[in-house]
Every structure is written in structure tokens, then in C-alpha cells.
Amino acid sequence: MKKFLYPLIASALITITPFLLTFEKGQDIVRGLFGFSEFALLLLFACARERSKGVLRGVLLVVITALMLVVAWIDLQNLLALKNWSTGFYGVIPLLTCALAVAMMAKVPSFTFPTISFIVFVSLIAHLAALNWDASQPLAQFPVVDYLSRTAPKPVDRKVLPESFVQKYKVLDSVTVTRHYVDSLRSNVIVLVESWGIPRDDSRFTEELQIFDGVVQQLGVHSRMYSRTRTAEREDWIFGFIRDSVTQTKDTTFLPQEFAKKGFKTSFFFGGDSAEQWRYKYIYHLFEKAHFGGFNPNARPFAVNGPRLDSSLAKAALSDSVMAAKIDSVLSDSSALDSAKQFIAWTTRDTKFPLQGLGGAYQGSADENDSAYTVRLMGTLRLIANLARRHPEVRFVVQGDHEPILSPVAFQERFYKRWVPFIVLN
């Protein structure tokens, strides 16, 4: 029993002494009764003292003692950091407690190494069981774990919008924004801007919105449950849900289908390959016409009908300016001929990550990605604003699909997570 209790008491001495000497009235007294790391090291100290010889014995004892001092010092620094105290004379506490602990172990018999491993494992299980029983009084203290947790970089809180932002803009915790703002009496253009999120720098967001001055009818932000373009597309086009009266199965109805029933011409525009985000599987079921751009064999290693595609057939994607010109042409022809109204959905592409020329996903510096992204985003937003000004008779509903992702984490942290803007024009 002596060879178990002595290291247990000595480890308690190392961890409890600095806590008592720095204790203040009203302080939270949650503290482990013994130091887990110190307990394990003291058991190893006794084992090394008895079961090793010569130079190896001396080296092991010095190393183990040094590790005890390091753990005791870390424990002290954790306590002082909570109070914003300097080390001062408290720095002698680890030296004294570790010296006393080693002195206590001078004549204590040792366990074998397998037995020590078993004791340490049982001690950890006992600590976890006691923690579930009474969390206010843990059995063991883990200074190294506490230190790593305290000094680890804290992630930026990007999930909650500040109150100042909520008071300034209309905030909707909903993905079904488009159906509330489309106009069944005139043509509509639904624009999903790739990677347009809410910047944490409010002045930056203000600068983006200024591009639409003069044509804004409503603006705000809303949340996205999933950061995926394909999901955002289908969420934005939802009209409602129906239940079959016979089978009782539920199905989804989409805005382009409903507008087609009212005589609108429906079309979809995207400057990339139809295989990106597997669009060919659902776009042709929702729209009468689909206008795609470049052909990318990497986006679909197999053709729709099965055979492998030849990479030599690859074509560059069409830029947002090209797609904007195509939409402008459709709207102008429709207006000039006084033909059927249009329901157009356009997913932009210029700000798709990873950005071309900056390496793969998560590569490059945050500033490089920010600079390139800002130029491309502002360019796309100006295209949309100019298109809305050229066609004041058309309702535009513009929103982001998700915040910038597949980019350096430091750049991602400049945006709120899962929040995107929406803006209604004309």
C-alpha cells in the first residue's frame, strides 16, 4: 500500500500547494485532488530507481525529475494566468514541492512497468467515472492538457451576427427567400452569386451594397443550413410542398415549374460544365432551356451515357460577363417582341473557389485570396447591377450561395459562417 499511497500523496502535494498559496476569497475551488501526470512520473521514478543501474539509472532519474518540474511549472502558470498575476516569488513553489515529492519517494518500493501502466489506466477511468458522478470535484488534475487548451488559438466566432448588424439589416433565418420576392406579373431574374457571404468588416459589406444604389427594393441577410451551391440552387427555387391524396407521399414543387404553367419561358444560365454539381441531373427537369459554358472532363470523368470523356475536348468556362450579355440579349428580345415573360435563373462562376491562379483549395495566403476575390466579386456585382438598370421592368432577386469556402482558413474567418446576403432589385 505504501508504494501506491506515497506517490499519490506526493502528486497531491505538487498540485494542491500552489492552488492553496494563490487562493482568493470567492474563487472557484474546482481542482483535482492529485496530479495525474505527476502521479505517473513518481511511479516511474521509483521504478527507474530500483530497476535500472549505473549511468542509465542516473539519466532516467534526472529526466523524470525534470519532467515533474516542467509539469509543476505549467500547473503554476495556469493558476497565475487565470488571475493575471506575474510569477514572482511563486516560482519557487514547483522547486520545493518536487523536491519534497522526490524525498518522499526515496525509500518507496516500486511496481513493475506493466503494473504502473495498469495503475495509470485505472486511475484515469476512476477520474472519468467520478467526473460523471460529481463534476464539481474532479479526482485528477491535468496541467498539460489545461495549458494546451488555454494557449491554443481560439477560433473566431462566425456563427452569430452582432446586434448592430441585426438592427441595420433585415435578417431572416430561412432559406426560402426567392418565392417571397418574385413577381408573377413580370419577368424575373434569380441570381445566385458564387461565394458571396457576409464579411465581418461592416464597411466592406456597405461598399458591396453601394453598387446597387438606385435599384434596391429590399435587402437583408439569411442563413444557409448547408454550404453547397447545388443545395442553395434547389432551396432558392422551392415553391412549396404537395402531398398526393392517394399515396400520401410528399413532393416538392419548384418556382420555374410554377411559372411555366403561367406561360413564362424558363431558362437557366451557368458559365461552367453541366456536370459541375451534377446539374444535368436536375436542371433539365426544372427549366425549358439550359445555357452552359465550358466543358470540363474533370468535372465528370464519365459521360452521361457511360463512355469516358476525352480531356482534349476541354473548353474554358464562360465568364460572368459573357453570361450577363446572354441574359441581356434574352431580356431585350423578349421586351422588343412583347413575347412571353421570362423566368431566368443564373448561377455566377467568377468567384468560385479555389480561385484560378492561386493554387488548390486552402492554399495561398489569405491576403492574396482576398485581393483576387474582391476584384472578381465587385466585377460580378456590377454586372448584375448594370443588368438591372438596363431592364427596370424586370424583377431581380440576388443572393449568395454560401460564404467563401475551399480557401485558406484565415481568409474564411473574415466572413460569417452560413450567412449570405439577399437583395431585391427593381
N, C-alpha and C positions, 0 to 999 in steps of 0.2 A: 504493500500500500504506500510505503514511503516513496518509492521510486515513481509513483504516479502523482501523489499529492504535492511533493516538493516542487516539481516543475509547474504544476497547476497554480500553486500559491505564488511562486516566483513570477509567473507570467501576469498574474493579477496585480502583483506589486508594480510591475513595469507600466501597466496600462491605467491603473486606478490612481497612482500617486500624482501624476501631472494633472489629472482631472480634478482631484481634490484641492491641489495647490492653486488652480486657476478658477475655482468655483466662485460664482457670484450669486447673490440672493436673487431669486426669481428665474434662475437659469433652468433650462430643460435638463433633467437629470438622466435622460436615456443614455445608458452607457453599458457596454459589455462587461461582464464580471471578470473575464480573463481575456488576454490577448491570444488569439488563435495562432498567429504567426510565431509569437514569442514562445508559446507552449510547444509547438512543433520543433522550434530551434533548440529549446532547452532539452528536449528528449534526445535530439540528435547530438547535442553537446555531451551528454552523459554517455551515449553510445560510442562516440568518437574517442572519448577519454579512456574507455575501458577496452575497446575492441580494435584499436589501432596502435601502432608502435612507431618509435623513432621520429624521424622528420615529418612523416605523413601525419602523425598524431598532433604534432605542434601546429602544422599548417592548417589542419581541419579545425582545431580549437580556435585559432586566430580568426579564420574565415567566418565561423559560426558566430563568434563573439562580435565581429564587425557587423554581420548582418543583423544581429539583435540591436546593436546601437543604431543602425540605419532605420530599422522599423520603429524603434522607440523615438528617434528624432522626428520621423514622419508623423507619428501619432501626436507628438507635442505641437508640431507645426499646424496640424489640422485643428487642434484646440485653439491655438492662438489666432489662426486665420478667421475663425468664427467671431472673435472679439475685436479683430483688427489691432491686436497687440503685437509689439515687437518682441523678439526673443529675449533679449536682455539676460538677466541672471537665471531665467528659466532654462537656459541652455545647459546648465549643469545637471538638471534632473535626469536626463537619459543616462549620463555617465554614472551617477550614483545608483540608480535603480538597476541598471545592467550589472554593475559591479557587485551589488548585493545578491542579485539573482545567480551570478556565476559562483559566488561564495557559498550560496545555499546548495549548489549542485556538486560541491567539491567531493563529498563522500556518498552521494546518492547512487545506488546501483542502477545499471542500465537495462533497457529492454533490447531485444534483437531488432534489426531493421524492419523485418516483416511485421513484428508486433507493433512497432512505432507507427507504421503505415495504417494498421488496423485501428489503433487508438485515435489517430488523427481523423480517420474516416468516421468512426463512431462519434467523435466529438462534434464534427460538422453536422451529422444527422441529428444529434441531440440539440444542437443550436437551432437548426431549422424547425424541428418539432416544437421546441419551446417558443420560437418566434410566432408560430401559428397559434399557440395557446395564449401567449401574452406578449404582444408586440412592443409594449412599453418597457419591457425589461429583457433585452437580449442576453443570452449566455456569453457569447463571444464578441470580441471587438476585432474589426478588420481594418487596421490603419492604412495599409497599402491600397486596398480597394476604395476606401474613403478618399484617399489622396488622388487617385486616378479619376474618380468621379468628380471631385472638386476642381481639378485642374483641366479636365477635358473641355475642349471648345464647346460652348453652348450653342445649339442650333438656333437660327433666327426664327422667331415666332411669325410665321407667314399665313397662318390659317384664319386669324381673326382680324377683321378690318377695324381700324381705330375709330373711336366715336366721332372724331372730327370729320372723317370721311363719310360715315353713315349719315351725318346731318347735312352734308353738302350734296350727296348724290342719292338717287333712288336706288335702293338695294333690294333685290329680290332673291329669295332663297329658293329658286325654281329654275328648271331647265326649259320649261315650255314658255319661251318668251315670244317667239315669232308669231304664233297664232293669235296673240293678243294685239298685234300691231299691223298685220297685213290688212289690206283694203280690198274688199271684194268688188268694188266699183271701178277700179282702175288697175293698170299694170303694176306688178310688184317685182322687185329685185331683192333677193335674200342673199346677203354676202356673209360668208364665214371667213374671217381673216385668220390665216395660219399663225399660230403662236402669239396672238395679241392678248396679253394678260394685263393685269393691273400693276403698274410699277409702284413700289413702296415710296418712291420720290413723287410727292403730290404735284410738284411743279412740272415734272416730266409728263404726267398724265394730262395736265392742263394744256401743255403745248400740243399734245396729240389731238385733243378735242378742238383746239382753236382752228384746226384745218377745216372743220365743218361749219364754221361760223356762217350764219345766214340761211342755212338749210335745215337746222336742227329742230325737230319737233319734240323729241323725248330722248333722254339719255340716262344711263344708270349702269349698275353692275349686277351680275347674278352669279350663282355658284354652279360649278360643274361637279358632278359626282365622280366622273372618270376623265382623266387627261388623255383622251384619244379623239383624233379628228373624226374617225368613222362613227364613233358613238355620238359625237356632237352633231354631226350632219343629221343623223336619223332622229335625234332628240328634237332638233330645231324644226324638223318638218312634221312632227306629230300633230295631227288634228284632233284625234280622240280615240276612244276605245269602244268597240261594239261587242255584243255578246249574241251568238247565234241562238235564236229562240228554240231550236230543235236540239242541237248538240250541246248547248250551253258553253261552248268554247269561246274564249275571248280572242279578239283580233285587233290589230292596230290600223287605223286609217291615217293617211298622210295628206298634208296640205296640197301637194301637186296633184294628187288624185282627185281631191275635192274640187279644186279649181278647174281641172279638166272637165269635170261634169258640168261646170257652169259656162263652158265654151272657151276657157282660156287655153292658149298654147303654152305648154310647159317644156322647159329645156334646162339642162344642167351644163355648167362650164367648169372645166378644170384643166390647167395647163400641163398636167403630167399624164402618165400612162393610166389607162383604165384599170390596170391590175393593182395599182397602189391602193392600199387599204381594202383590197378586194372589191372595188367599186362596181366592177362589171357584174357582180352577183346581185346587186340590188338597184343600181341606178336605172337600168333599162326597164325595171318593173314599175318605177315611180314616175319617170318622165317620158314624154313622147320623143324627145330628141336629147342626145348627149354629145357634147363637144369636148373632146380630149386633145391633149397636146402630144408631147414626145412619147417615144416608145422606149421602155427601159426593160431589157431582158432580166436584169437583176431583181426587178420587182415581181416578176412571175417566171420562175425557171421552167414552167411548163405552160404551154398554150392552153386555152380553154378546152380545146378538143383533144389534148393529150401530148402531141409531139413537142420535143424540146425546141426552144426558140434559138435562133442564130444571133449571137451577140453582134454580128456585123450589121444587123438591121437596126441597131440602136439609133435613136434620134433624140436630139436635145429637147428638153421640155420647153414649152412656150412660157414666156414671162407674163407677169400680171398685166403689163401694158398692152401686150398683144390680145390677151383675153378681154381686157376692158374695151379695146377697139372693136372686137367682135360683138360684144354685148351692145355697144353704142350703135353699131350697124343694125342689129336686130330691132332695137327700140326705135331707131329713126325710120326704118322701113315700115314698121308697124304703125307708127304715127302718121307717116305720109300717106299710106294706103288706107288708113282708117280701118284696118283689119282687126282681127280678134285681139283681145288684150293678152298680155304676156305674163307668165309666172316663171321667173328666171331664178335659178339658184347658182351661185358662183362661190367656189372654194378657192381662195388665193393660194399662191405657192412660193412666192419670193422669199418669205421669211421662214421657210421650212428648215428645221434643224435635223442633222448638223449642217451648218451653213457651208456652202461650197467655198473652197479655198482656205478653210480654217481647220482641216483635219477631220477626224472622225468624231463620233459622239464623245462628249466630256473632255475633248482635247482643246488645246489653245488656252490663252489667257481670258479671264473674264472681261477685261477691257477691250480686247480685240473683238470678241464676240459681240460685246455691247455696241461698239462703234459700227460694225457691219450691220448688225440687226437694226439699229436706229435708222440708218440711212435707208435700208430696204423697207422697213415698216412705214416710215414717213412717206416714202415714194408711193407705196400701195394705198395708203390712206388718202393721199392727194388724188390718185387716180379715181378712187371711189367718190370723193367729194366733187371733183370736176364732172364726173358722170352724172351725179345727182343734180348738179347745177344745169347741165345741158338738157336734162329731162325733168323739169319741175312737176310735170304731170304724173310722174311715176313715184310710187312709194318705195323707199329703200329701208330695209332693216339690216343693220350691220352689227356684227358681234364677233368676239374672238372664240376660237375653238378650245384653247387652253393656254396657260401661261407657257413661256419658253421652257422646253424640256430638251433632253438629249444634248445638253450643253454643260459647260463647267459649273460645278455646284455653286461656286462663288457668284456666278452670273445669275443662276436660278434664284439665289437668295435675294436678288434685287426686286423680286416680284412676289405678290401674294399668291399663295397656293390655292388652286381650284377656283379662283375668282376671275371672271372675264368681264369686259365692258360690253354694253349694247347701246346702240344709238339709232334712232329713227329719224330718217330724213324725208323732207317734203310732206 
